[in-house]
Amino acid sequence: MVDAFALNWGFSDMDGHIFIGGGGDGYGEQQGLNLKYANRHGLIAGATGTGKTVTLQILAEGFSNAGVPVFLSDVKGDLSGLAKSGTPAFKLHAPFMERATKIGFEDYAYHACPVTFWDLMGQKGHPVRTTVSEMGPLLLSRLMDLSEAQEGILNIAFRVADEENLALLDLKDLQSLLVWVGENGKSLSLRYGNISTQSVGAIQRRLLVLENQGGAKLFGEPALELSDLMRTDADGKGMINILAADQLMGSPKLYATFLLWLLSELFEELPEVGNPDKPKLVFFFDEAHLLFDDAPKALVDKVEQVARLIRSKGVGVYFITQNPDDIPEDILGQLGNRFQHALRAFTARDKKALRMAAETYRENPRFDTEEAIREVGVGEAVTSMLQKKGIPGIVERTLIRPPSSQLGPISDMERAEVMSASAMSGKYDKVLDRKSAFEILTARAEKAAAEAEAAEEAAEEQPPMQREFSAARRYSGGRVSRSTSRPSRSRRSTDTFGGALSQAVIKELKGTTGRRIVRGILGGLFKGR
């Protein structure tokens, strides 16, 4: 256990700890989170209205003061207050001061934190984008809830894109590639397995739903640079990156998939740092149950792998949810720093979850852990922090310290001022649309259509007798086949991606009606997007 803290906690990481709270009547000694073990992940759990958001806020303040960048999602809009200092005019000023005195927080004072706002929708923060290629088929399949067969076709599309150097940047790139895959399903099936047009159509419909949910704004360039999430300000405080997620929560799979993608990118790109004195970044995953609801085993295994290995990259991940039972057991076992707010036990399932939550803590002989979890009030928690050598500390009842930044959201005008003064202002605002799969495939299809049109016009210009002569069947001197199958056509090269595309288009498009179909499907449909 952390000593009785004959320390001055202030705004820095004195003695390598973040002050959490504690003390007071019936409570144990003061609690602090050891920065050296902060990358061993954590859990903030509790029923709605028990104080999880405030705990997240004071942890974000502590990490920022210690020079550690933070990424968190603001699902209710409350956490924007981190960008503004608290004030004595606030209605809870007196209770805050009383609690600070009660827990021995002698250096408590109001201050703001450096904040950068982000928003997938580009409204309440700087735009956040990634490319379709970076997201990958596994996460896209999860995002669109594809079947196993549909996921297989999506993997084929990604393989074709890799082989032909077709950049998949935004949704129209993927849509145009799927059109080609559907048209050439027979030839591709010989290499990759069965490709049904029905499955391709189902994927296209899911992409349309994703686009209507705002997913199109997630994909494109310029893509987010991870280094922009790991900055400090001029005073050495870690930047708190706040993702506006109140609207995003209307599409929970998009929200969960984006955060999982971000974790995966951090895991893949950051170098190994071993056991640093403090994390390089702390990642708060709010509403974590959305990540695991109906998730396939492959996805859960990926999350477990990331959680197990990303700490060696200096990244701490803190899951926030109502019940610890929302987190798979293999992942829950890796969450060493725990903040358990009150749990309600009205049903048999609730009671079982409460008992299991209590059993995950080191017992404290002074009180019953299960009873304490049920009884702690708003702003109180049952906590356990990792100690020396990463050993879990004895569970303690803790009064959570009051926040130094504003409790509650800032105004739209104040948010706009923070955004305009941000170093990210203007960097991601303008969308780039460089040459990629859509442009390449459209150009090839237009070329094929032009060749077909030219061939038809040349045929129409011939005299009637010449057209009849050209269309007539003639003996070539070879053996006549007696097969009832259709006459074989002259061989065309389909060894190349462009050749196969040209053959598929020209074969189907003979005549004016065919030319209109080409212009409609591969022209207007995509050019209008």
VOVO-571763 format. One record per residue: x, y, z of N, C-alpha, C in turn; residue in one letter. Coordinates in steps of 0.1 Angstrom, whole numbers, plus 2048, in hexadecimal, padded with zeros to 3 digits. Example, Ala and Ser with C-alpha at 12.3 -4.5 7.8 and 13.67 -1.06 7.14 Angstrom:
8847C784E87B7D384E8847DF84Ea/8807EA8478897F584788180084Fs/
REM end
This chain:
8087F480080080080080980C800m/8048177F980B8237F980B829808v/81682E80C81783481A80C83F81Bd/80C84482880284E82B80585B823a/80E85A81A811865811814872818f/82087281E82587E82382C885817a/82388780D82788D80081F8997FDl/8248A07F381C8AC7EE8188A87E0n/80B8A47DF80789E7D28068A87C7w/8028B47CA8028BF7C07FE8BB7B2g/8048C17A88018BF79A80B8B6792f/8148B179981F8A979381E89B798s/8278927928278847968318827A2d/82E8897AD8378887B98398797BDm/8458757BE8488677C284385D7B8d/8408617AC83B8587A282D8537A4g/82585A7AB8178567AD80D8607A9h/80185C7A67F68657A37EC8647AFi/7E986F7B67E186E7C17D286B7BDf/7CC8617C47BF85D7C17B58617CBi/7B88607D87AF8647E27B185B7EFg/7A785A7F77A78518037A685A80Fg/7A885381B7A785A82779985D82Bg/79786383778A86683B78485C844g/77885E84A77285585376F84884Dd/77583D85377283084F77A82C842g/78283483E78A83183179882F834y/79F82882B7AD82582D7B6830829g/7C282D8287CC8378267CB83C817e/7D28478157D284D8087D78437FDq/7D18457F17D483C7E67DA8437DBq/7E483D7D57EB8437C97EE8397BFg/7ED83D7B27F08347A77FF8357A3l/80682B7A481482B7A181682C792n/81D83678E81E83877F82782D779l/82F82778183881D77B82F810777k/82480F77D81B80377A80E808774y/80E81476F8018197697FF81375Ba/80980E7558088077488037F874An/8007F47567FB7E77587EC7E6757r/7E67F17527D87F274F7D07F475Bh/7C37F67597BA7F87647AB7F7761g/7A37F876B7957F776978E801772l/78480876C77B81177476D80C771i/76780777C75A80077B750806785a/74380478273980978B72C80C784g/72180C78C71480F78671381D782a/70A82077970882E774705837780t/70C84377F70A84D78971284B796g/71C8427967248407A27318477A2t/73584E79874185679874C85178Fg/74984978575484477C75A84F774k/75285876F75786376776086C76Et/75D86F77B766877783774870786v/77386378877F85B78A78885C77Dt/78185A77278885C76578F869764l/78787476878C88176679888476Fq/79887F77C7A48827847B087A780i/7AD86E77A7B98667757BF86D769l/7B68727607BC8797557C4886759a/7BF88D7637C68987687D489476Ee/7D48897767E088477C7EA880772g/7E68797677EF87575D7F5881755f/7EC88A7527F089674B7FA89E753s/7F88A07608018A776980F8A0769n/80F89376881B88B76882288B75Ba/81D89275182389274481F88673Bg/81487F73E81087373680487772Ev/8058767207F98797187EE86F71Ap/7E28737187D686B71B7CD86B70Ev/7C786070C7BC8607027AF85A709f/7A486170779885C70D78C860704l/78185970677585C6FE76B862708s/76486D70375A87470B74C870706d/74786670C73A86170772E86970Bv/73087171672487971B727888719k/73288C71473589A71273A8A171Fg/73C89A72A7408A073774E8A3738d/75789C73176589C73376C8A872Cl/7658B072476B8BC71E76F8C6729s/7698C473576D8CD74077B8CC744g/7838C273F7918C17427998CD73Dl/7938D373279A8DE72C7998EB733a/7918EB73E78E8F87457908F6754k/7968FF75B7988FF76978B8FF771s/78B8F877C7808F978578090778Bg/77590B79277491879776C9187A5t/7709217AE7699227BB75A9257B9p/75692A7AD74892D7AB73F9217A9a/7469157A673F9097A47379047B0f/72B8FF7AE7238FC7BA7288F17C3k/7328E97BE7388DE7C67458E37CCl/7488EF7CB7558F47D07578F17DEh/74D8F47E774F8F17F57508E27F8a/7488D97F274A8CB7F57588C67EFp/75C8CC7E47698C87DF7748CB7E9f/7748D77EE77E8DB7F877D8D3805m/7718D080976F8C88157758BA813e/7738B48077788A78057878A7804r/78D8B17FD79B8B37FC7A28B380Aa/79C8BB8137A18BB8207A08AE827t/7958A782579289B82C79C890828k/7A088F81B7A98858177B7889817i/7BA89581C7C889A81D7CE89F810g/7C68A48077CB8A97FA7CE8B87FCf/7D98BA8037DD8C88077E08D17FCe/7E48CC7F07E88D57E57DD8D67DBd/7D18D37DF7C68D37D57C38E17D0y/7C28E37C37BF8F07BD7B98ED7AFa/7B38F77AA7AD8F679D7B78F9792y/7B68F27877BE8F477B7B98ED76Fh/7BB8F27637B78EC7577C28E2752a/7BF8DA7487C88D17427C98D4733c/7D58D172D7D68D271F7CD8C8717p/7C58CC70F7BB8C37087BB8C56F9v/7BA8BA6F27B78BA6E47AA8B26E1t/7A18B86DA7948B26D77958AB6CAf/78F89F6C978E8986BC7808936BAw/77C8916AE76E88D6AB76E88669Dd/76987969D76887269075F87A687l/75588168C74B888684751896680m/75C89A6867628A768275A8B3687g/7528B169174A8BD69674F8C26A3q/7518BA6AD7558BE6BA7648BD6BDk/76B8BA6B277A8B86B47808B76A6g/78D8B66A67958B469A7918A6694h/7908A668678C89968079688E683p/79188268579987668779686C67Bv/7A186867479F85F6697A9854669r/7A68496637AF83F65F7AB83A651t/7B383164B7B082C63E7AA81E63Ft/7A381A63579D80D6357A8802636v/7B38046307BE7FA6317C37F963Fs/7C48046467C98036547BF7FD65De/7B37FF65B7A87F86637A97E9661m/7AA7E46557AC7D665279F7CF652g/79F7C364C7927BB64A78C7B6657p/7957B266178F7AD66D7867B7675l/78C7C36767847CD67E7787D2675l/77A7D366876F7D765F7647CD660l/7677C166075D7B66617557B766Es/75C7BA6797567BC68674D7C9685r/7527D367F74B7DF67E73D7DE677l/73E7D666C7327D466472A7C7667m/72F7C06717287B46767267AA66Ad/7317A766373179E65773178F65Cl/72B78765372C77965573A774652s/73D76765574A76165274D761643e/74275E63B74475E62C74776C627a/73F77662C74178462874F78962Cq/75378563876178963D76B783634e/76977762F773771626774779619g/76977D61376978560777079360Ai/76E7986157757A56197847A3619l/78879761E79679461E79C792610n/79478D60779878B5F979A7995F3i/7917A25F67927AF5F079E7B65F5a/7A27B56027AE7BB6077BA7B4600f/7BA7A75FE7C57A05F87C77A65E9r/7BC7A75E27BD7AC5D47C37BA5D4v/7BE7C25DE7C37D05DF7D27D05E1a/7D77C75EA7E57C75ED7ED7C25E0d/7E87B85D97EF7B35CE7F07BD5C2e/7E67C55C17E57CE5B67E97DC5BAe/7EE7DE5C67F27EC5CB7E77F65CAn/7DB7F15CE7CF7FA5CE7CD7FF5DCl/7D080C5DE7CE8125EC7C08135F0a/7BC80D5FB7AF80E6017AF81960Cl/7AA8246087AB83061279E833618l/79383361078683761577C82D610d/76F82F614765825611762823602l/76482E5FA76182C5EC76C8245E5k/7788235EB78281A5E677E80C5E8d/7798095F47757FB5F77687F85EFl/75F8015ED7537FE5E67567FB5D7q/75F8035D17628005C376A7F35C1s/7727F05CB7797E35CA7707D75CBl/7667D85D475C7CE5D57547CC5C9l/7517D75C174A7D65B57527CD5ABv/75F7D05AA7687C85A17697B95A6w/76A7B75B376A7A95B875D7A25B5v/7527A95B67457A25B274579F5A3g/7497A859B7497A658C75279A588e/75D79858F76778E58C768783596n/75C78059C75B7765A67607685A1g/75C76559575F75759076E75558Fk/77575F58978475D58778B75E595s/78676759E78D7685AB78A75B5B3l/77E7555B177B7495B978473E5B7s/78A73D5AB7947325A87A07345B1l/7A47405B57B07435BD7AD7435CCr/7A17495D079F74C5DE7937455E4y/78B73E5DC77F7385E177273F5DCg/7677395E075A73E5DA75774D5DEn/7537545D474F7625D67417645D0i/7377665D872A7675D47267765D3s/71F77A5C871B7875C771178C5D2t/70A7825D77017855E370978A5EFq/7147835F271C7875FD7237955FAs/7277975EE72D7A45EB7227AF5ECv/7167AC5E870B7B65E97087B95F8g/7097AE6007067B060F7117B9615a/71D7B76117287C06167267CF612i/7227D060571F7DE6007147E4608q/7097DD60C6FE7E26147037E6622r/70C7DE6287117E263571A7EE634r/7217EF6297297FC627720808626l/71580662070C81261E70681562Cl/70380C6346FE80E64270981564Av/71581064972181765072382564Bl/72182863E72283563971883E63Fe/70B839640700841645702844654n/70983B65B70C83E66A71884766Cq/71E84C66272985566373684F662g/73784265E74383B65D74C840652g/74684664874E84B63D758855641a/75485D64C75D867650769862658k/76885565C77484F66377F84B659l/77B84864D78584364378984E639f/79684F63879B85962E7A985E633g/7AD86862C7BA86F62F7B887E631e/7C08846397CC87F6407C887764Cp/7CF86B64D7CC8626587D3867665a/7CD8636707D286767D7E086267Fl/7E986B6847F78676887F7865697e/7FB85969B7FB8566A980485F6B1l/80E8656AB81686E6B380F87A6B8s/80487E6B17FB8896B57F38866C1d/7F387A6C57EC8766D27F68756DEl/8028776DB80C8746E58158816E8m/80E88C6E88158996EA81589E6F8r/81E8A76FB81D8AF70881D8BE704t/8188C670E8188D470B8258DA70Fd/8268E870E8328EF7118378ED720a/82D8EA7298318E87378348DA73Ad/8348D17308378C373382B8BB737g/81F8C07378138B973B80F8B072Fk/80A8A473280589C7277F88A1721g/7F78A07147EB8A570D7E089B710m/7D48A07137C88977157C0898708i/7C088D7017B888C6F47AA8876F7n/7A088F6F479288C6F778B8896EAi/78687D6E877E87A6DD76F87C6E0l/7698856D875B8886DA75387B6D5a/74C8756DE7468686DB7378686DEa/7318736E17238736E571A8706D9d/71E8756CD7178716C171B8636BCq/7288606BD72D8546B97278486C0l/72284A6CC71C83F6D470F83A6CDm/70A8426C46FE83D6BC7028326B3g/70F8306B07148256A871E81E6B0s/71A8166BA7238106C472E8076BEp/72B8006B37357F86AD7408006A6k/73C80C6A174681569B74F81A6A6l/74981E6B17508236BC75A8196C1y/75680D6C475E8036CA7697FE6C0a/7667FD6B376F7F96A977A8036A7t/7768106A778081B6A678A81A6B1f/7868196BE78F8196C979880C6C9l/7928016C479A7F56C37A57F76B8l/7A17FD6AD7AB8006A37B68086A8w/7B38136B07BD81C6B57C68146BEl/7C180C6C77C98046CF7D37FB6C7l/7CD7F56BD7D57EC6B47E07F36ADs/7DD8006A97E88086A27F380B6ACe/7EF80F6B87F98126C38028066C5l/7FC7FA6C68037EE6C880D7EB6BDf/8097ED6B18117E96A581C7F46A2e/81A8006A582380B6A182D80F6ACe/82980E6B88328136C383D80A6C6l/84980F6C98548066CC8538006DAp/85A7F56DD85B7F06EA8637F96F3e/85D7FB6FF8648037098667FC716v/8627F07178647E872485B7ED72Fg/8627F173A85B7F674685E804749n/85880E74385C81C745857821752p/85D82C75685983276384B837763d/84683A75883883F75683483B748k/82783A74682283673982584072Ep/82683C72182784571681984B712k/80F8437158018477127F883F71Bl/7ED84571F7E383E7267D683F71Ev/7CF83371C7C48327137B882E71Cf/7AD83671C7A183372479682F71Af/79182371C78781D71377A81D71Bf/77282771976582871F75B820718d/75081C72074681371B74C806715e/75580071C75D7F57177557E9713a/7497E87197417DC71673D7DB707h/73D7E770073A7E76F27447E06EAl/7507DF6EF75B7D86E77597C96E7l/7527C46F27527B66F47447B06F1f/73A7B86F072C7B36ED72C7AC6E0d/72879F6E07277976D47337976CCd/73F79A6D274B79A6CA75078B6C7a/7547886BB75977B6B77667786BFp/76976B6C17757676C978276D6C3k/78376E6B678F7746AF7917826B4a/78678A6B57887976B978C7986C8l/7857906D17897906DF79778C6E1v/79C7826D97AA77E6DA7B37896D6d/7AF7916CC7B779C6C87B87A76D3k/7AD7AA6D97AD7B36E47B67AE6F0v/7B57A26F37BD79C6FE7CC79D6FAe/7CF79A6EE7DD79B6EA7E37A96EBq/7DA7B36E67DE7C16E77E07C56F6v/7D67C16FE7D77C570C7E37BF713a/7E77B370F7F27AC7167FF7B2712r/8017B670580E7BA7008107C96FFl/8057D16FF8077DF6FC80D7E6708i/80D7E07148137E771F8227E871Dr/8287DF7168367DF71383A7EB709s/82F7F17038317FC6FB82F809703k/82D80871082B81371881D819718g/8138117148058167137FD80F71Ev/7F68177267ED8117307DF81272Bg/7D780872D7C98087287C0806734v/7B680F7357AD80F74079F80D73By/79880273E78B7FF73A781805744f/77680B73E76C81174775F80B743i/75880574D74B7FE74A7437FE757t/7377F975672E7F97627327ED76Bq/7357E27657377D676D7447CF768n/74C7CA7717587C376D7557B7765p/7497B27667457A675F7447A9750d/7447B574C7437B973E7507B6737d/75B7B473E7697B273876C7A3739i/77079D72E77478F72E77E78C738p/77E78073E78677D74A79577E747e/79977973B7A777A7377AC788736d/7A47917337A879F7327A77A6740i/79C7A274779A7A87547A67A575Dl/7AC79975C7B87957647C479E762g/7C47A57577D07AE7537CF7BC758q/7C37BF75F7C07CD7637C47CE772l/7D07D37747D67D37817D17DE78Bg/7CE7EA7857CA7F678D7BB7F778Cn/7B47F67977A57F579779F80079Fr/79480579A78B80F7A077D80A79Ff/7788047AA76B7FE7AA7618077B1q/75880E7AA74D8157B074280C7B3h/7378117B972C8097BE7268007B3a/7237F47B771B7EB7AE70E7E87B5l/7037E87AD6F67E47B26F37D67B1r/6EE7CF7BB6EC7C17BA6DD7BE7BDa/6D57BF7B26C77BD7B46C27AF7AFf/6C97A97A56C679C7A06D17927A3t/6CE7857A16D777B7A46E477D79Ba/6E278178F6EE7847866F778F78Cr/6F079A7916F77A57976FF7A07A3d/6F97987AB6FF7947B870B78B7B4k/70A7837AA71577A7A67217837A1k/71D78E79972879779372E79E79Fa/7277A27A972C7AA7B47367A17BCl/7327947BE73B78B7C57487897BDr/7477877B07527847A875C7917A8m/75679D7A875E7A97A87657AA7B5a/75F7A67C07667A77CD77179D7CEa/7707927C877A7877C978778A7C1e/7867957B97927987B179C7A17B9t/7987A57C57A17AE7CD7A87A77D8y/7B37AC7DC7BA7A87E87B27AC7F4r/7AE7A37FD7A57A68087AC7B0812e/7A37B88177A77C18227A07BC82Fn/7A77B98397A17B48457977BE84Cp/7987CA8497907D48507827D584Br/77F7D083F7717D083A76F7C5830f/7627C382D75E7B982375D7BF815d/7657BA80C7667C17FF7597C17F8t/7527B67F87457B57F173B7C07F6e/73B7C18037327CA80A7367D9806e/7437DB8067487E88037447ED7F5a/7457E47EB7427E77DE7337EA7DCi/72B7E47E471D7E77E47197F47EBr/7217F87F571D8037FD7248117FAe/72F8117F373681E7F072D8277E9v/72E8347ED72683E7E772B8457DBg/72584F7D67298567CA73685D7CDv/74085B7C474D8617C77568597CFg/75284D7D375A8447DB75C8377D3e/7678307D676A8247CE77281A7D7a/77180E7D377A8047D97868037CFv/7928057D479D8067CB7A87FC7CEt/7B07F97C47BC7F17C67C67F47BCs/7D27F97C07DC7FD7B77E87F37B7m/7EF7F27AC7FB7E97AC8067F07B4l/80D7E87BC8187ED7C48257E87BFq/82F7E97C783D7E57C483D7D77BDk/8447D57B38457C97AB8387C57A5k/82E7CE7A48227CB79D8187C37A5g/81A7C27B28117BB7BB8047C37BDi/7F87BD7BC7EC7C47BF7EB7C97CDp/7E77D57D07E67DA7DD7D97D57E4g/7D97D67F17CD7D27F97C27DC7F5i/7B67D67F47AB7DE7F07A87E97FBv/7A47F57F77A18008007948077FCe/78D80C806782815803788823801r/78482A7F678B8367F37828417F0t/78484D7F677D8597F178585F7E6l/77F85F7DA7868647CE7888737CFi/7948787CC7968867CD78E88E7C3r/78B89B7C67838A37BD78C8A77B1p/7868AA7A678E8AE79A7928BC79Bp/79D8C07947A28CD79479D8D5788s/7998CE77D7938D47727848D5774s/77E8DB76A76F8DE76B7688D076Bq/75E8CF7747568C37747498C676Bl/7498BF76073E8C27567438C874Ag/73B8C973F7408CD7327438DC731p/74B8E072874D8EE7247438F2719i/7428FF71673990370C73F9016FEs/7369026F473A9006E674590A6E2d/7439176E774C9216E475A91F6EAm/75A91A6F77679166FD76E90B6F6e/7669016F176B8F66EA7728FB6DDr/76B9046D67709096CA77D9116CCa/77E9186D778A91F6DA7969166DCe/79390B6E379E9016E67A28FB6D9v/7998F86D079C8F26C37A48FB6BAm/7A19086BA7A89116B17B69146B6s/7B89126C37C69146C97CE9076C8a/7C88FC6C47CF8EF6C47D98EF6B9s/7E48E76BC7EE8E56B17E98DC6A6a/7DE8D56A87D88CD69E7CE8D5695m/7CC8E16987C38E96907C88EA682s/7BF8E66787C28E666A7CA8DA665g/7CF8D266D7D78C76687CE8BC662k/7C38B96687BA8AE6637AD8B465Dy/7AC8C165C79F8C665879B8C364Ad/7A58C46417A28C26327A48B462Ek/79A8AE62879B8A06237A48A0616v/7AD8966167B589360A7AF887603l/7AF8885F57A987D5ED7B387A5E2d/7BE8735E67C88705DB7C48635D3r/7CB8605C97C88555C07C88485C8k/7BD8415C77BD8345CF7B482A5C7s/7AF8205CD7A88155C679C81A5BEa/7948235C37898295BC78D82F5AFf/7978385B079B83F5A47A1835599e/7A982C59E7AF8235957A581A58Ei/79C81459679280B590788812587l/78581E58B77C826583782829575t/78F82D575796830569797824560a/79981856679A80C55E78D808558r/78280A56077580755B771810550a/77481D55177182754777882453Ae/78582053B78D81C52F787811528k/78380653077C7FB52A76F7FE523a/76780752975B80B52375D813516a/76881B51776B82350B76F81A4FFa/77781050277B8064F876F7FF4F2e/7667FB4FB75A7F44F67517FD4EDa/75080A4F17488134E974F8164DCe/75C8174DC7638194CF76280E4C6a/7628014CC7607F64C37537F54BDa/7487F94C573B7F94C07398034B5e/73E80F4B873D81A4AE7448164A1e/74F8104A275680B49674E80148Ea/7487F849573F7EE48F7337F4488a/72D7FF48E72280548972580D47Ce/73181147B73581946F738810463e/73980346473C7FB45972F7F9450q/7317F74437257F443B71E7E8440p/7117E743C7097DC44170F7CF43Dp/7137CD4307197C042C7257BD434m/72E7C743773A7C543E7377C044Dq/72C7C64537287C24607237B4461r/71B7B04567167A3455722799453e/72B79D44B73779444873F792455f/74179D45D74979C469742794474s/73479447472D78D47E72B77F47Aa/72D77B46D72A76D46873476446Ea/73075746F73974C47373F746466r/74C74446675373F45B75C73345Fr/75E72B45576771F457775723457y/77D72046278A72446479471A45Fs/79070E45B79970445679C6FA461g/7986FD46D79A6F447978F6EA47Bg/7916E24847876D848777B6DE48Er/76F6DA4897626E048E75E6D849Bv/75C6E04A57586D94B27496D64B1s/7456CB4B67376C74B67316C94C4r/7386D04CD7336D24DA7276DC4D9s/71E6DA4E27126E24E37146EF4EBt/7206F04F17246FC4F97257084EFs/7267134F57277204EE7357204E7r/7367274DC7437284D574D72F4DEp/75972A4DD7647314E676773E4E0s/76A7484E876E7554E477D7564E4r/7827604DC7907624DC7957654EAs/7A175F4ED7A67604FB7AB76F4FDr/7A87735097AD78050D7B577E51Ar/7BF78651B7C87855277C178A533s/7C078153D7BA78454A7C4783555t/7D07825517DB78055B7DD78C564d/7D979855E7DB7A45667CE7A956Bt/7CF7B15767C37B757C7BB7BF572f/7C37C856A7BC7D05617B67C8555g/7BD7BE5517B87B65467AB7AF54Ag/7AB7AA55679E7A355B7937AD55Ca/7967B956078B7C35617867C7554l/78F7C954A78B7CD53C7827C2536s/7867B553877F7AA5327717A9538q/7707AB5457637AA54C75A7B5547a/75F7C15467577CC5427527CB533v/75C7C952A7597C851C7507BC519i/7517B15207497A551D73A7A8520k/7387B052A72A7B352E7247BF527e/72D7C75227287D551D7297D650El/7207D050771F7D14F97127D94F5k/7137E54F17077EC4ED7057F94F6g/6FC8014F26F980E4F96F580B507t/6EC8015096E87FF5176F37FB520t/6FC7F351B7087EF5237107FC527g/71280551D71A81152071381952Br/70681A52B6FF82153570181B543r/70180D54370380755071180A556i/71B80A54D72880D55272981B558v/72382555072483255571C834562r/71182C56370982D57070F82757Cg/71481B57A71981458672781958Ai/73081958073E81D58374082C582l/73783357D73984257C731849586g/72484A58471B85258C71B84D59Bg/71A84059D71883B5AA72483F5B3l/73083E5AE73C8415B67408505B5f/73E8565A97428645A873986D5B1k/72D8695B37248715BB7278705CAg/7308675CE7338655DC73D86F5E1r/
REM end
